[in-house]
Amino acid sequence: MTIDGMNASSMKKIFCSSCGCIVGLDGNLVSVKSKLGKDVECMRCRNARISRDIDSMNEHFEGIPEEACSEF
């Protein structure tokens, strides 16, 4: 058993589709993502993608800052 309560036998080694590293993830997570047709990513790449998505949404919904408008 690992610290977070996940059984070590349920871990599955995967190839991160973004950076190419091999990481151990929960087998159920990998199975669900595969069934949904989603890419399986390591935690670092997943966090970076989510951060980019949040920044993109913030830019879209908050508009362009006034300082940036003066440049155009």
PDB file of N, CA, C and O in Angstrom:
ATOM      1  N   MET A   1       0.840  -1.180   0.000  1.00  0.00           N
ATOM      2  CA  MET A   1       0.000   0.000   0.000  1.00  0.00           C
ATOM      3  C   MET A   1       0.886   1.245   0.000  1.00  0.00           C
ATOM      4  O   MET A   1       1.891   1.298   0.709  1.00  0.00           O
ATOM      5  N   THR A   2       0.518   2.225  -0.782  1.00  0.00           N
ATOM      6  CA  THR A   2       1.265   3.479  -0.788  1.00  0.00           C
ATOM      7  C   THR A   2       0.675   4.429   0.250  1.00  0.00           C
ATOM      8  O   THR A   2      -0.341   4.121   0.873  1.00  0.00           O
ATOM      9  N   ILE A   3       1.303   5.568   0.430  1.00  0.00           N
ATOM     10  CA  ILE A   3       0.872   6.531   1.450  1.00  0.00           C
ATOM     11  C   ILE A   3      -0.555   7.001   1.211  1.00  0.00           C
ATOM     12  O   ILE A   3      -1.317   7.151   2.166  1.00  0.00           O
ATOM     13  N   ASP A   4      -0.932   7.234  -0.034  1.00  0.00           N
ATOM     14  CA  ASP A   4      -2.264   7.757  -0.330  1.00  0.00           C
ATOM     15  C   ASP A   4      -3.335   6.670  -0.375  1.00  0.00           C
ATOM     16  O   ASP A   4      -4.478   6.952  -0.733  1.00  0.00           O
ATOM     17  N   GLY A   5      -2.993   5.454  -0.024  1.00  0.00           N
ATOM     18  CA  GLY A   5      -3.972   4.377   0.050  1.00  0.00           C
ATOM     19  C   GLY A   5      -4.165   3.623  -1.257  1.00  0.00           C
ATOM     20  O   GLY A   5      -4.990   2.711  -1.308  1.00  0.00           O
ATOM     21  N   MET A   6      -3.444   3.963  -2.303  1.00  0.00           N
ATOM     22  CA  MET A   6      -3.573   3.261  -3.564  1.00  0.00           C
ATOM     23  C   MET A   6      -2.712   2.002  -3.513  1.00  0.00           C
ATOM     24  O   MET A   6      -1.548   2.052  -3.115  1.00  0.00           O
ATOM     25  N   ASN A   7      -3.275   0.911  -3.906  1.00  0.00           N
ATOM     26  CA  ASN A   7      -2.572  -0.357  -3.901  1.00  0.00           C
ATOM     27  C   ASN A   7      -1.495  -0.343  -4.986  1.00  0.00           C
ATOM     28  O   ASN A   7      -1.773   0.001  -6.134  1.00  0.00           O
ATOM     29  N   ALA A   8      -0.291  -0.711  -4.628  1.00  0.00           N
ATOM     30  CA  ALA A   8       0.823  -0.697  -5.581  1.00  0.00           C
ATOM     31  C   ALA A   8       0.582  -1.639  -6.754  1.00  0.00           C
ATOM     32  O   ALA A   8       1.112  -1.416  -7.843  1.00  0.00           O
ATOM     33  N   SER A   9      -0.210  -2.685  -6.548  1.00  0.00           N
ATOM     34  CA  SER A   9      -0.483  -3.622  -7.642  1.00  0.00           C
ATOM     35  C   SER A   9      -1.420  -3.034  -8.686  1.00  0.00           C
ATOM     36  O   SER A   9      -1.492  -3.552  -9.801  1.00  0.00           O
ATOM     37  N   SER A  10      -2.139  -1.966  -8.355  1.00  0.00           N
ATOM     38  CA  SER A  10      -3.035  -1.342  -9.332  1.00  0.00           C
ATOM     39  C   SER A  10      -2.309  -0.311 -10.187  1.00  0.00           C
ATOM     40  O   SER A  10      -2.900   0.268 -11.098  1.00  0.00           O
ATOM     41  N   MET A  11      -1.025  -0.079  -9.895  1.00  0.00           N
ATOM     42  CA  MET A  11      -0.243   0.877 -10.667  1.00  0.00           C
ATOM     43  C   MET A  11       0.091   0.299 -12.036  1.00  0.00           C
ATOM     44  O   MET A  11       0.330  -0.900 -12.181  1.00  0.00           O
ATOM     45  N   LYS A  12       0.102   1.169 -13.026  1.00  0.00           N
ATOM     46  CA  LYS A  12       0.400   0.754 -14.393  1.00  0.00           C
ATOM     47  C   LYS A  12       1.426   1.730 -14.964  1.00  0.00           C
ATOM     48  O   LYS A  12       1.256   2.943 -14.846  1.00  0.00           O
ATOM     49  N   LYS A  13       2.466   1.223 -15.568  1.00  0.00           N
ATOM     50  CA  LYS A  13       3.480   2.072 -16.194  1.00  0.00           C
ATOM     51  C   LYS A  13       2.940   2.535 -17.546  1.00  0.00           C
ATOM     52  O   LYS A  13       2.508   1.725 -18.367  1.00  0.00           O
ATOM     53  N   ILE A  14       2.973   3.849 -17.762  1.00  0.00           N
ATOM     54  CA  ILE A  14       2.478   4.411 -19.016  1.00  0.00           C
ATOM     55  C   ILE A  14       3.538   5.316 -19.627  1.00  0.00           C
ATOM     56  O   ILE A  14       4.467   5.764 -18.954  1.00  0.00           O
ATOM     57  N   PHE A  15       3.374   5.568 -20.911  1.00  0.00           N
ATOM     58  CA  PHE A  15       4.222   6.463 -21.682  1.00  0.00           C
ATOM     59  C   PHE A  15       3.461   7.775 -21.820  1.00  0.00           C
ATOM     60  O   PHE A  15       2.385   7.796 -22.416  1.00  0.00           O
ATOM     61  N   CYS A  16       3.994   8.868 -21.284  1.00  0.00           N
ATOM     62  CA  CYS A  16       3.334  10.173 -21.357  1.00  0.00           C
ATOM     63  C   CYS A  16       3.287  10.618 -22.818  1.00  0.00           C
ATOM     64  O   CYS A  16       4.310  10.665 -23.501  1.00  0.00           O
ATOM     65  N   SER A  17       2.082  10.942 -23.281  1.00  0.00           N
ATOM     66  CA  SER A  17       1.923  11.331 -24.675  1.00  0.00           C
ATOM     67  C   SER A  17       2.488  12.718 -24.968  1.00  0.00           C
ATOM     68  O   SER A  17       2.674  13.072 -26.133  1.00  0.00           O
ATOM     69  N   SER A  18       2.763  13.511 -23.927  1.00  0.00           N
ATOM     70  CA  SER A  18       3.275  14.870 -24.132  1.00  0.00           C
ATOM     71  C   SER A  18       4.795  14.950 -24.088  1.00  0.00           C
ATOM     72  O   SER A  18       5.418  15.478 -25.008  1.00  0.00           O
ATOM     73  N   CYS A  19       5.397  14.424 -23.012  1.00  0.00           N
ATOM     74  CA  CYS A  19       6.855  14.573 -22.857  1.00  0.00           C
ATOM     75  C   CYS A  19       7.634  13.284 -23.120  1.00  0.00           C
ATOM     76  O   CYS A  19       8.850  13.323 -23.304  1.00  0.00           O
ATOM     77  N   GLY A  20       6.948  12.154 -23.139  1.00  0.00           N
ATOM     78  CA  GLY A  20       7.614  10.898 -23.453  1.00  0.00           C
ATOM     79  C   GLY A  20       8.203  10.152 -22.276  1.00  0.00           C
ATOM     80  O   GLY A  20       8.834   9.113 -22.470  1.00  0.00           O
ATOM     81  N   CYS A  21       8.018  10.647 -21.056  1.00  0.00           N
ATOM     82  CA  CYS A  21       8.573   9.926 -19.910  1.00  0.00           C
ATOM     83  C   CYS A  21       7.643   8.762 -19.528  1.00  0.00           C
ATOM     84  O   CYS A  21       6.463   8.751 -19.876  1.00  0.00           O
ATOM     85  N   ILE A  22       8.194   7.814 -18.824  1.00  0.00           N
ATOM     86  CA  ILE A  22       7.422   6.662 -18.367  1.00  0.00           C
ATOM     87  C   ILE A  22       7.141   6.856 -16.886  1.00  0.00           C
ATOM     88  O   ILE A  22       8.063   7.020 -16.086  1.00  0.00           O
ATOM     89  N   VAL A  23       5.849   6.836 -16.520  1.00  0.00           N
ATOM     90  CA  VAL A  23       5.435   7.067 -15.139  1.00  0.00           C
ATOM     91  C   VAL A  23       4.446   5.998 -14.699  1.00  0.00           C
ATOM     92  O   VAL A  23       3.802   5.351 -15.525  1.00  0.00           O
ATOM     93  N   GLY A  24       4.335   5.823 -13.389  1.00  0.00           N
ATOM     94  CA  GLY A  24       3.370   4.890 -12.833  1.00  0.00           C
ATOM     95  C   GLY A  24       2.089   5.617 -12.463  1.00  0.00           C
ATOM     96  O   GLY A  24       2.114   6.550 -11.661  1.00  0.00           O
ATOM     97  N   LEU A  25       0.972   5.200 -13.039  1.00  0.00           N
ATOM     98  CA  LEU A  25      -0.333   5.781 -12.738  1.00  0.00           C
ATOM     99  C   LEU A  25      -1.298   4.682 -12.337  1.00  0.00           C
ATOM    100  O   LEU A  25      -1.051   3.504 -12.594  1.00  0.00           O
ATOM    101  N   ASP A  26      -2.393   5.069 -11.711  1.00  0.00           N
ATOM    102  CA  ASP A  26      -3.430   4.131 -11.334  1.00  0.00           C
ATOM    103  C   ASP A  26      -4.014   3.485 -12.588  1.00  0.00           C
ATOM    104  O   ASP A  26      -4.368   4.180 -13.541  1.00  0.00           O
ATOM    105  N   GLY A  27      -4.113   2.165 -12.586  1.00  0.00           N
ATOM    106  CA  GLY A  27      -4.616   1.430 -13.734  1.00  0.00           C
ATOM    107  C   GLY A  27      -6.034   1.817 -14.108  1.00  0.00           C
ATOM    108  O   GLY A  27      -6.369   1.838 -15.292  1.00  0.00           O
ATOM    109  N   ASN A  28      -6.892   2.130 -13.113  1.00  0.00           N
ATOM    110  CA  ASN A  28      -8.265   2.536 -13.399  1.00  0.00           C
ATOM    111  C   ASN A  28      -8.301   3.863 -14.156  1.00  0.00           C
ATOM    112  O   ASN A  28      -9.097   4.031 -15.080  1.00  0.00           O
ATOM    113  N   LEU A  29      -7.446   4.799 -13.767  1.00  0.00           N
ATOM    114  CA  LEU A  29      -7.366   6.091 -14.444  1.00  0.00           C
ATOM    115  C   LEU A  29      -6.958   5.904 -15.902  1.00  0.00           C
ATOM    116  O   LEU A  29      -7.546   6.507 -16.801  1.00  0.00           O
ATOM    117  N   VAL A  30      -5.968   5.081 -16.127  1.00  0.00           N
ATOM    118  CA  VAL A  30      -5.488   4.822 -17.484  1.00  0.00           C
ATOM    119  C   VAL A  30      -6.598   4.180 -18.314  1.00  0.00           C
ATOM    120  O   VAL A  30      -6.790   4.539 -19.475  1.00  0.00           O
ATOM    121  N   SER A  31      -7.322   3.245 -17.731  1.00  0.00           N
ATOM    122  CA  SER A  31      -8.412   2.561 -18.426  1.00  0.00           C
ATOM    123  C   SER A  31      -9.523   3.535 -18.823  1.00  0.00           C
ATOM    124  O   SER A  31     -10.002   3.504 -19.957  1.00  0.00           O
ATOM    125  N   VAL A  32      -9.926   4.387 -17.902  1.00  0.00           N
ATOM    126  CA  VAL A  32     -10.998   5.352 -18.180  1.00  0.00           C
ATOM    127  C   VAL A  32     -10.573   6.334 -19.264  1.00  0.00           C
ATOM    128  O   VAL A  32     -11.341   6.611 -20.186  1.00  0.00           O
ATOM    129  N   LYS A  33      -9.359   6.859 -19.162  1.00  0.00           N
ATOM    130  CA  LYS A  33      -8.878   7.816 -20.162  1.00  0.00           C
ATOM    131  C   LYS A  33      -8.809   7.164 -21.547  1.00  0.00           C
ATOM    132  O   LYS A  33      -9.148   7.792 -22.550  1.00  0.00           O
ATOM    133  N   SER A  34      -8.373   5.916 -21.597  1.00  0.00           N
ATOM    134  CA  SER A  34      -8.298   5.215 -22.873  1.00  0.00           C
ATOM    135  C   SER A  34      -9.688   5.019 -23.478  1.00  0.00           C
ATOM    136  O   SER A  34      -9.881   5.206 -24.680  1.00  0.00           O
ATOM    137  N   LYS A  35     -10.647   4.644 -22.643  1.00  0.00           N
ATOM    138  CA  LYS A  35     -12.024   4.458 -23.131  1.00  0.00           C
ATOM    139  C   LYS A  35     -12.631   5.751 -23.648  1.00  0.00           C
ATOM    140  O   LYS A  35     -13.440   5.731 -24.576  1.00  0.00           O
ATOM    141  N   LEU A  36     -12.247   6.877 -23.055  1.00  0.00           N
ATOM    142  CA  LEU A  36     -12.756   8.177 -23.479  1.00  0.00           C
ATOM    143  C   LEU A  36     -11.992   8.751 -24.673  1.00  0.00           C
ATOM    144  O   LEU A  36     -12.365   9.788 -25.222  1.00  0.00           O
ATOM    145  N   GLY A  37     -10.923   8.066 -25.064  1.00  0.00           N
ATOM    146  CA  GLY A  37     -10.125   8.518 -26.202  1.00  0.00           C
ATOM    147  C   GLY A  37      -9.217   9.687 -25.873  1.00  0.00           C
ATOM    148  O   GLY A  37      -8.789  10.416 -26.768  1.00  0.00           O
ATOM    149  N   LYS A  38      -8.917   9.871 -24.585  1.00  0.00           N
ATOM    150  CA  LYS A  38      -8.062  10.969 -24.158  1.00  0.00           C
ATOM    151  C   LYS A  38      -6.613  10.506 -24.059  1.00  0.00           C
ATOM    152  O   LYS A  38      -6.330   9.326 -23.847  1.00  0.00           O
ATOM    153  N   ASP A  39      -5.705  11.462 -24.217  1.00  0.00           N
ATOM    154  CA  ASP A  39      -4.286  11.169 -24.046  1.00  0.00           C
ATOM    155  C   ASP A  39      -3.985  10.966 -22.568  1.00  0.00           C
ATOM    156  O   ASP A  39      -4.578  11.622 -21.711  1.00  0.00           O
ATOM    157  N   VAL A  40      -3.067  10.059 -22.274  1.00  0.00           N
ATOM    158  CA  VAL A  40      -2.632   9.828 -20.903  1.00  0.00           C
ATOM    159  C   VAL A  40      -1.339  10.600 -20.702  1.00  0.00           C
ATOM    160  O   VAL A  40      -0.366  10.408 -21.432  1.00  0.00           O
ATOM    161  N   GLU A  41      -1.339  11.486 -19.693  1.00  0.00           N
ATOM    162  CA  GLU A  41      -0.199  12.357 -19.439  1.00  0.00           C
ATOM    163  C   GLU A  41       0.343  12.132 -18.035  1.00  0.00           C
ATOM    164  O   GLU A  41      -0.376  11.686 -17.141  1.00  0.00           O
ATOM    165  N   CYS A  42       1.617  12.447 -17.856  1.00  0.00           N
ATOM    166  CA  CYS A  42       2.190  12.433 -16.506  1.00  0.00           C
ATOM    167  C   CYS A  42       1.641  13.654 -15.750  1.00  0.00           C
ATOM    168  O   CYS A  42       1.059  14.551 -16.361  1.00  0.00           O
ATOM    169  N   MET A  43       1.822  13.687 -14.456  1.00  0.00           N
ATOM    170  CA  MET A  43       1.268  14.770 -13.641  1.00  0.00           C
ATOM    171  C   MET A  43       1.857  16.137 -14.020  1.00  0.00           C
ATOM    172  O   MET A  43       1.144  17.141 -14.015  1.00  0.00           O
ATOM    173  N   ARG A  44       3.144  16.174 -14.347  1.00  0.00           N
ATOM    174  CA  ARG A  44       3.767  17.444 -14.707  1.00  0.00           C
ATOM    175  C   ARG A  44       3.144  18.017 -15.979  1.00  0.00           C
ATOM    176  O   ARG A  44       2.826  19.205 -16.034  1.00  0.00           O
ATOM    177  N   CYS A  45       2.972  17.183 -16.993  1.00  0.00           N
ATOM    178  CA  CYS A  45       2.385  17.648 -18.254  1.00  0.00           C
ATOM    179  C   CYS A  45       0.910  17.987 -18.084  1.00  0.00           C
ATOM    180  O   CYS A  45       0.417  18.942 -18.683  1.00  0.00           O
ATOM    181  N   ARG A  46       0.210  17.210 -17.272  1.00  0.00           N
ATOM    182  CA  ARG A  46      -1.209  17.479 -17.007  1.00  0.00           C
ATOM    183  C   ARG A  46      -1.368  18.829 -16.326  1.00  0.00           C
ATOM    184  O   ARG A  46      -2.221  19.627 -16.716  1.00  0.00           O
ATOM    185  N   ASN A  47      -0.548  19.089 -15.309  1.00  0.00           N
ATOM    186  CA  ASN A  47      -0.623  20.368 -14.603  1.00  0.00           C
ATOM    187  C   ASN A  47      -0.284  21.535 -15.518  1.00  0.00           C
ATOM    188  O   ASN A  47      -0.925  22.584 -15.445  1.00  0.00           O
ATOM    189  N   ALA A  48       0.715  21.366 -16.379  1.00  0.00           N
ATOM    190  CA  ALA A  48       1.097  22.424 -17.312  1.00  0.00           C
ATOM    191  C   ALA A  48      -0.031  22.691 -18.309  1.00  0.00           C
ATOM    192  O   ALA A  48      -0.312  23.848 -18.624  1.00  0.00           O
ATOM    193  N   ARG A  49      -0.679  21.637 -18.810  1.00  0.00           N
ATOM    194  CA  ARG A  49      -1.788  21.791 -19.750  1.00  0.00           C
ATOM    195  C   ARG A  49      -2.956  22.510 -19.092  1.00  0.00           C
ATOM    196  O   ARG A  49      -3.542  23.413 -19.688  1.00  0.00           O
ATOM    197  N   ILE A  50      -3.298  22.121 -17.874  1.00  0.00           N
ATOM    198  CA  ILE A  50      -4.398  22.761 -17.159  1.00  0.00           C
ATOM    199  C   ILE A  50      -4.087  24.235 -16.915  1.00  0.00           C
ATOM    200  O   ILE A  50      -4.967  25.084 -17.055  1.00  0.00           O
ATOM    201  N   SER A  51      -2.851  24.541 -16.555  1.00  0.00           N
ATOM    202  CA  SER A  51      -2.451  25.931 -16.339  1.00  0.00           C
ATOM    203  C   SER A  51      -2.597  26.751 -17.615  1.00  0.00           C
ATOM    204  O   SER A  51      -3.089  27.879 -17.577  1.00  0.00           O
ATOM    205  N   ARG A  52      -2.169  26.185 -18.751  1.00  0.00           N
ATOM    206  CA  ARG A  52      -2.325  26.882 -20.034  1.00  0.00           C
ATOM    207  C   ARG A  52      -3.802  27.087 -20.362  1.00  0.00           C
ATOM    208  O   ARG A  52      -4.189  28.153 -20.840  1.00  0.00           O
ATOM    209  N   ASP A  53      -4.624  26.078 -20.110  1.00  0.00           N
ATOM    210  CA  ASP A  53      -6.064  26.185 -20.374  1.00  0.00           C
ATOM    211  C   ASP A  53      -6.698  27.277 -19.518  1.00  0.00           C
ATOM    212  O   ASP A  53      -7.512  28.058 -20.010  1.00  0.00           O
ATOM    213  N   ILE A  54      -6.331  27.332 -18.254  1.00  0.00           N
ATOM    214  CA  ILE A  54      -6.869  28.362 -17.351  1.00  0.00           C
ATOM    215  C   ILE A  54      -6.438  29.746 -17.817  1.00  0.00           C
ATOM    216  O   ILE A  54      -7.253  30.668 -17.857  1.00  0.00           O
ATOM    217  N   ASP A  55      -5.161  29.901 -18.172  1.00  0.00           N
ATOM    218  CA  ASP A  55      -4.671  31.195 -18.664  1.00  0.00           C
ATOM    219  C   ASP A  55      -5.414  31.612 -19.932  1.00  0.00           C
ATOM    220  O   ASP A  55      -5.774  32.778 -20.090  1.00  0.00           O
ATOM    221  N   SER A  56      -5.638  30.664 -20.826  1.00  0.00           N
ATOM    222  CA  SER A  56      -6.347  30.944 -22.071  1.00  0.00           C
ATOM    223  C   SER A  56      -7.787  31.375 -21.802  1.00  0.00           C
ATOM    224  O   SER A  56      -8.286  32.320 -22.413  1.00  0.00           O
ATOM    225  N   MET A  57      -8.449  30.674 -20.884  1.00  0.00           N
ATOM    226  CA  MET A  57      -9.829  31.038 -20.543  1.00  0.00           C
ATOM    227  C   MET A  57      -9.884  32.406 -19.880  1.00  0.00           C
ATOM    228  O   MET A  57     -10.780  33.199 -20.167  1.00  0.00           O
ATOM    229  N   ASN A  58      -8.925  32.690 -18.990  1.00  0.00           N
ATOM    230  CA  ASN A  58      -8.882  33.998 -18.343  1.00  0.00           C
ATOM    231  C   ASN A  58      -8.706  35.110 -19.369  1.00  0.00           C
ATOM    232  O   ASN A  58      -9.384  36.135 -19.295  1.00  0.00           O
ATOM    233  N   GLU A  59      -7.801  34.918 -20.328  1.00  0.00           N
ATOM    234  CA  GLU A  59      -7.596  35.915 -21.375  1.00  0.00           C
ATOM    235  C   GLU A  59      -8.858  36.105 -22.201  1.00  0.00           C
ATOM    236  O   GLU A  59      -9.210  37.231 -22.554  1.00  0.00           O
ATOM    237  N   HIS A  60      -9.534  35.013 -22.508  1.00  0.00           N
ATOM    238  CA  HIS A  60     -10.744  35.087 -23.325  1.00  0.00           C
ATOM    239  C   HIS A  60     -11.871  35.833 -22.613  1.00  0.00           C
ATOM    240  O   HIS A  60     -12.506  36.708 -23.201  1.00  0.00           O
ATOM    241  N   PHE A  61     -12.120  35.489 -21.350  1.00  0.00           N
ATOM    242  CA  PHE A  61     -13.254  36.052 -20.643  1.00  0.00           C
ATOM    243  C   PHE A  61     -12.967  37.401 -19.999  1.00  0.00           C
ATOM    244  O   PHE A  61     -13.894  38.178 -19.770  1.00  0.00           O
ATOM    245  N   GLU A  62     -11.717  37.696 -19.705  1.00  0.00           N
ATOM    246  CA  GLU A  62     -11.374  38.980 -19.098  1.00  0.00           C
ATOM    247  C   GLU A  62     -11.010  40.025 -20.142  1.00  0.00           C
ATOM    248  O   GLU A  62     -10.936  41.214 -19.830  1.00  0.00           O
ATOM    249  N   GLY A  63     -10.784  39.599 -21.364  1.00  0.00           N
ATOM    250  CA  GLY A  63     -10.420  40.532 -22.419  1.00  0.00           C
ATOM    251  C   GLY A  63      -8.954  40.893 -22.370  1.00  0.00           C
ATOM    252  O   GLY A  63      -8.214  40.444 -21.494  1.00  0.00           O
ATOM    253  N   ILE A  64      -8.550  41.697 -23.307  1.00  0.00           N
ATOM    254  CA  ILE A  64      -7.158  42.134 -23.396  1.00  0.00           C
ATOM    255  C   ILE A  64      -6.964  43.304 -22.436  1.00  0.00           C
ATOM    256  O   ILE A  64      -7.766  44.237 -22.450  1.00  0.00           O
ATOM    257  N   PRO A  65      -5.928  43.283 -21.606  1.00  0.00           N
ATOM    258  CA  PRO A  65      -5.671  44.402 -20.690  1.00  0.00           C
ATOM    259  C   PRO A  65      -5.463  45.709 -21.470  1.00  0.00           C
ATOM    260  O   PRO A  65      -4.967  45.688 -22.596  1.00  0.00           O
ATOM    261  N   GLU A  66      -5.837  46.824 -20.881  1.00  0.00           N
ATOM    262  CA  GLU A  66      -5.741  48.124 -21.557  1.00  0.00           C
ATOM    263  C   GLU A  66      -4.309  48.451 -21.978  1.00  0.00           C
ATOM    264  O   GLU A  66      -4.101  49.073 -23.020  1.00  0.00           O
ATOM    265  N   GLU A  67      -3.316  48.038 -21.178  1.00  0.00           N
ATOM    266  CA  GLU A  67      -1.923  48.309 -21.526  1.00  0.00           C
ATOM    267  C   GLU A  67      -1.576  47.638 -22.861  1.00  0.00           C
ATOM    268  O   GLU A  67      -0.848  48.201 -23.678  1.00  0.00           O
ATOM    269  N   ALA A  68      -2.101  46.440 -23.065  1.00  0.00           N
ATOM    270  CA  ALA A  68      -1.796  45.706 -24.302  1.00  0.00           C
ATOM    271  C   ALA A  68      -2.505  46.330 -25.497  1.00  0.00           C
ATOM    272  O   ALA A  68      -2.010  46.242 -26.620  1.00  0.00           O
ATOM    273  N   CYS A  69      -3.654  46.959 -25.272  1.00  0.00           N
ATOM    274  CA  CYS A  69      -4.398  47.590 -26.372  1.00  0.00           C
ATOM    275  C   CYS A  69      -3.638  48.763 -26.966  1.00  0.00           C
ATOM    276  O   CYS A  69      -3.742  49.019 -28.166  1.00  0.00           O
ATOM    277  N   SER A  70      -2.884  49.473 -26.159  1.00  0.00           N
ATOM    278  CA  SER A  70      -2.154  50.642 -26.652  1.00  0.00           C
ATOM    279  C   SER A  70      -1.037  50.245 -27.600  1.00  0.00           C
ATOM    280  O   SER A  70      -0.561  51.072 -28.377  1.00  0.00           O
ATOM    281  N   GLU A  71      -0.611  48.981 -27.544  1.00  0.00           N
ATOM    282  CA  GLU A  71       0.452  48.498 -28.422  1.00  0.00           C
ATOM    283  C   GLU A  71      -0.054  48.305 -29.846  1.00  0.00           C
ATOM    284  O   GLU A  71       0.735  48.341 -30.790  1.00  0.00           O
ATOM    285  N   PHE A  72      -1.354  48.101 -30.014  1.00  0.00           N
ATOM    286  CA  PHE A  72      -1.913  47.839 -31.330  1.00  0.00           C
ATOM    287  C   PHE A  72      -2.286  49.137 -31.931  1.00  0.00           C
ATOM    288  O   PHE A  72      -2.785  49.176 -33.055  1.00  0.00           O
TER     289      PHE A  72
END
